[in-house]
Amino acid sequence: MSEDSSAGGDDPGSTRRRFLRAAGAAGLGGALGVAGWTGRILYLTGQNERVSLGIDDPDRSRVSGPSAGDVPAERLLSELHEHSAERSDVGLQACAILEDGTRWRGTVGNADHDDDIPLSFAHHLYVGSVTKLYTATLVLDRVQRGDLSLSDPIDEWVDLEYASEVTVETLLNHTSGVPNYTSDAWFGARYFGLPTKTWEPSDLLKVIRDSSLRFEPGARHEYSNSNYVLLGILLEDLVGQSYRTLVRRVVRKEAGFDRTYYLDYPEDTRIANGYDESIFDLGRRNLTAFRTSLETGAYAAGGILSTASDVAGFVRALFTGEILDEATLSQMRTFVDAPDEDVTTQRGYGLGVRNLVIDGQRLVGHTGTIPGYSAIAMHHDDPEYTIAVLSNLSTIDQAGVFGRLQTAVLDGFY
């Protein structure tokens, strides 16, 4: 879901480490076996069967914009293909946007790893904790409107024993001390053991409520998916609308992107199958049957479905001031020290924003993992470029594939 339980930032092995710690004692392996995680699994929904029968994007690289001829399209596609090939043709969908608006899109690998069905531009993938960037934007929009303050305690919206001690800001930058619900063994067992379960925000709040604060709010940074579940609940109560409606508003009405969803995607939406190969060393496994539990259990911390082009466009619009004003963006980009063993390139964490340094370049954005999918979406200020990469495998080297594309883009500049 994100980088601290069912996820890994830069480290492809963190998914396995985290889940073994959180869920091993709960007998999650048995739950997976009961759910059908044995032998060759191919769970395809009706819409995915239609995807499998017809790919309408035969060319895998496209460039558009005023300086299209200057973009190293062949090299970008080659770098993407090389990374995919190293992981047995994992599906990778990528987009790079340059300062003048020139946009390159590329896709390699397979949407269905069992039947070698290519990933296309038409496919959607889950973005994991890149969702936090969207949730933070929704919260900061309310701060900008004057409906909310970063210093507000959350007890007005959330029923927790310690809610009066936790503020909006400490949730946003993971300094709240609220325990991580995805590290709860019983939650982990049900997350996979009940693959068709629809998790309500209140269900997730019950998991959070069972534990005490890990430290005094504000004392230090510790990444916790619970923070963004609480922010989702807060937003729904404050605005009086569902999280899915709020996401739709910010990505479509305010930013102009219409292929990004939380749960409200049309029935014929093409969704690439999701795979994992690290949790219990059972080889690459198709997690499509677990989709309902995975996306609703991730909620405002990691449940968004999108495309690389939409994600890159949103991240660029955000950090170039098209969604939030300059003062709010400055608050968003105020970083606390945030060492993270799973995201070794991280130098700080802001309000829903990772500050990474990849190959010497300082970047802002977010990484994400939800079982079956992995993502990275980062923006660079000068020269200006935004790159997003989405994958249908939990454990890709996010920083590695980003760095390859970044080098090609920078070589194009100079």
Stockholm file with secondary structure:
# STOCKHOLM 1.0

chainA/1-414         MSEDSSAGGDDPGSTRRRFLRAAGAAGLGGALGVAGWTGRILYLTGQNERVSLGIDDPDRSRVSGPSAGDVPAERLLSELHEHSAERSDVGLQACAILEDGTRWRGTVGNADHDDDIPLSFAHHLYVGSVTKLYTATLVLDRVQRGDLSLSDPIDEWVDLEYASEVTVETLLNHTSGVPNYTSDAWFGARYFGLPTKTWEPSDLLKVIRDSSLRFEPGARHEYSNSNYVLLGILLEDLVGQSYRTLVRRVVRKEAGFDRTYYLDYPEDTRIANGYDESIFDLGRRNLTAFRTSLETGAYAAGGILSTASDVAGFVRALFTGEILDEATLSQMRTFVDAPDEDVTTQRGYGLGVRNLVIDGQRLVGHTGTIPGYSAIAMHHDDPEYTIAVLSNLSTIDQAGVFGRLQTAVLDGFY
#=GR chainA/1-414 SS CCTTSSCCSSCTTHHHHHHHHHHGGGTHHHHHHHHTCSSSCCCCCHHHHHHHHCCSCCCCEEEESTTGGGSCHHHHHHHHHHHHHHTTSBCEEEEEEETTSCEEEEEESEEETTTTEECCTTCBEECGGGHHHHHHHHHHHHHHHTSCCTTCBGGGTCCCTTGGGCBHHHHHTTCSCCCCGGGCHHHHHHHHHSTTCCCCHHHHHHHHHTSCCSSCTTSCCCCCHHHHHHHHHHHHHHHSSCHHHHHHIIIIIITCCCSCBSSCCCTTCCBCCCEECSSSSCCSEECGGGHHHHHHHHHHHHCCEECHHHHHHHHHHHHTTSSSCHHHHHHHTCCBCCCCTTCTTEEEECSSCEEEEETTEEEEEEEEEETTEEEEEEEETTTTEEEEEEESBSCCCHHHHHHHHHHHHHHHHC
#=GC SS_cons         CCTTSSCCSSCTTHHHHHHHHHHGGGTHHHHHHHHTCSSSCCCCCHHHHHHHHCCSCCCCEEEESTTGGGSCHHHHHHHHHHHHHHTTSBCEEEEEEETTSCEEEEEESEEETTTTEECCTTCBEECGGGHHHHHHHHHHHHHHHTSCCTTCBGGGTCCCTTGGGCBHHHHHTTCSCCCCGGGCHHHHHHHHHSTTCCCCHHHHHHHHHTSCCSSCTTSCCCCCHHHHHHHHHHHHHHHSSCHHHHHHIIIIIITCCCSCBSSCCCTTCCBCCCEECSSSSCCSEECGGGHHHHHHHHHHHHCCEECHHHHHHHHHHHHTTSSSCHHHHHHHTCCBCCCCTTCTTEEEECSSCEEEEETTEEEEEEEEEETTEEEEEEEETTTTEEEEEEESBSCCCHHHHHHHHHHHHHHHHC
//
